[in-house]
C-alpha cells in the first residue's frame, strides 16, 4: 500500500494481489526469445536464445544451496531479464558484438511494465540469490501472490472529501481515489475470485471503504466481467478500468470486454500509448473516463509519444462527452515528428506543456459521489514530497 503516490490520477494505491501473468508490457518468455532471435537476425546472425538461456539458468540455479520459494529453474521472463548481461556476454563470444548488442536491446525493449521492473529490482533474482523480496512484493513478478488485510487498512485512511492542494488542483475537493492493482493484476487468475470476495470487496463496502472511490484496473476485463457478475455488479464506488496501448485487436477486445462489466463507472487507461488509435476504432459508448500518456521507463529506447495522438484523443473524448485526463507526455514526446524537450524525464509536469494539453478531468460520477456531504475544507490534501538527492 502507498498512502501517497506520485500517480497523478489517484491519491493512494493498494495491492491485495501483487504480480501478474503477463501482457504486452511484460511478455511471455517465448515472445521475448523470439524478439531476441529476430533482433540478432538483423545483424546476419542466427542464434538459439532459448538454448543459451537454458545453459545460463542451469549454471546459476544449481549453485543456489537452498532455493527459496519463487526461484524458478525455468526460462521465464524474470530469469531472462536478470541474466541479460551474462547472455549478452555469451552471445558476444558465440556470434559477435553486433548480434549481442541487438539481442540485449531486444530484451530491454520487451520489458517495459513499471510494476514488473520494480519487482525485477526489488524481488528475488537468480543472479543474486541472497536478496529477499521487499516487503509486499511477490517473490517474482510471475508468482501472483495474495496479501490479506491490505485493502482493509487502506479503507481506514482519512477522508479527503472537500480538501484541496495547490500542487494537485485537478483533484481538489474529490474523495480519496484508490488505485487497485498498480503492482500487478488481481484478475490474473479466476482462482483468486474467492480471495477477492473475502478480502477486497468487504473493504470497499465497509463503513470506512464507502467513503472512497476505488479505481480497479486490469488487463483481463473478461475476468473482471465474470467476477462482477458473480457479485451482482460492482458497488457504486468502484470504477472498472482496463488498459489499451494501441489499436491492435487484443487491446480493442479489452475495450469490448470492459463494456460487459457490471459497473456504474468505467474507465480506460490508454497509457503507455505506443501507437495512434484512430477515433473510428475507439467507440467510447459506455465509457466515462479516458487516461492517456506516453511511455516513461525505457531510457533511450523509449517509444515516441506524438502529442498529436493526445490532442486527437482529447477532442474525441469531448465529442463523446467523456472525461479526459492527460497523465504524462513520457520520456520521448514529439510534435510534428520532432522531439519535445522537457525537464521532467517522465513528462508529467504539466507546467511544461502547452496550455491546450493541460487537461486533467475526472468523470462526472466522481464529482457526484457524496456531493450532498460536500463541505469545503482548508485542510490540504497530502502530496508526496520528492526525496532529497
Residue, then its C-alpha position, 0 to 999 in steps of 0.5 A: x500500500x502507498x498512502x501517497x503516490x506520485x500517480x497523478x490520477x489517484x491519491x493512494x494505491x493498494x495491492x491485495x494481489x501483487x504480480x501478474x501473468x503477463x501482457x504486452x508490457x511484460x511478455x511471455x518468455x517465448x515472445x521475448x526469445x523470439x524478439x531476441x532471435x529476430x533482433x540478432x537476425x538483423x545483424x546476419x546472425x542466427x542464434x538459439x536464445x532459448x538454448x543459451x538461456x537454458x545453459x545460463x539458468x542451469x549454471x546459476x540455479x544449481x549453485x543456489x544451496x537452498x532455493x527459496x520459494x519463487x526461484x524458478x529453474x525455468x526460462x521465464x521472463x524474470x530469469x531472462x531479464x536478470x541474466x541479460x548481461x551474462x547472455x549478452x556476454x555469451x552471445x558476444x563470444x558465440x556470434x559477435x558484438x553486433x548480434x549481442x548488442x541487438x539481442x540485449x536491446x531486444x530484451x530491454x525493449x520487451x520489458x517495459x511494465x513499471x510494476x514488473x521492473x520494480x519487482x525485477x529490482x526489488x524481488x528475488x533474482x537468480x543472479x543474486x540469490x541472497x536478496x529477499x523480496x521487499x516487503x509486499x512484493x511477490x517473490x517474482x513478478x510471475x508468482x501472483x501472490x495474495x496479501x490479506x488485510x491490505x485493502x482493509x487498512x487502506x479503507x481506514x485512511x482519512x477522508x479527503x472529501x472537500x480538501x484541496x492542494x495547490x500542487x494537485x488542483x485537478x483533484x481538489x475537493x474529490x474523495x480519496x481515489x484508490x488505485x487497485x492493482x498498480x503492482x500487478x493484476x488481481x484478475x490474473x487468475x479466476x482462482x483468486x475470485x474467492x480471495x477477492x470476495x473475502x478480502x477486497x470487496x468487504x473493504x470497499x463496502x465497509x463503513x470506512x471503504x464507502x467513503x472512497x472511490x476505488x479505481x480497479x484496473x486490469x488487463x483481463x476485463x473478461x475476468x473482471x466481467x465474470x467476477x462482477x457478475x458473480x457479485x451482482x455488479x460492482x458497488x457504486x464506488x468502484x470504477x472498472x478500468x482496463x488498459x489499451x496501448x494501441x489499436x491492435x485487436x487484443x487491446x480493442x477486445x479489452x475495450x469490448x470486454x470492459x463494456x460487459x462489466x457490471x459497473x456504474x463507472x468505467x474507465x480506460x487507461x490508454x497509457x503507455x500509448x505506443x501507437x495512434x488509435x484512430x477515433x473510428x476504432x475507439x467507440x467510447x459508448x459506455x465509457x466515462x473516463x479516458x487516461x492517456x500518456x506516453x511511455x516513461x521507463x525505457x531510457x533511450x529506447x523509449x517509444x515516441x509519444x506524438x502529442x498529436x495522438x493526445x490532442x486527437x484523443x482529447x477532442x474525441x473524448x469531448x465529442x463523446x462527452x467523456x472525461x479526459x485526463x492527460x497523465x504524462x507526455x513520457x520520456x520521448x514526446x514529439x510534435x510534428x515528428x520532432x522531439x519535445x524537450x522537457x525537464x521532467x524525464x517522465x513528462x508529467x509536469x504539466x507546467x511544461x506543456x502547452x496550455x491546450x494539453x493541460x487537461x486533467x478531468x475526472x468523470x462526472x460520477x466522481x464529482x457526484x459521489x457524496x456531493x450532498x456531504x460536500x463541505x469545503x475544507x482548508x485542510x490540504x490534501x497530502x502530496x508526496x514530497x520528492x526525496x532529497x538527492 
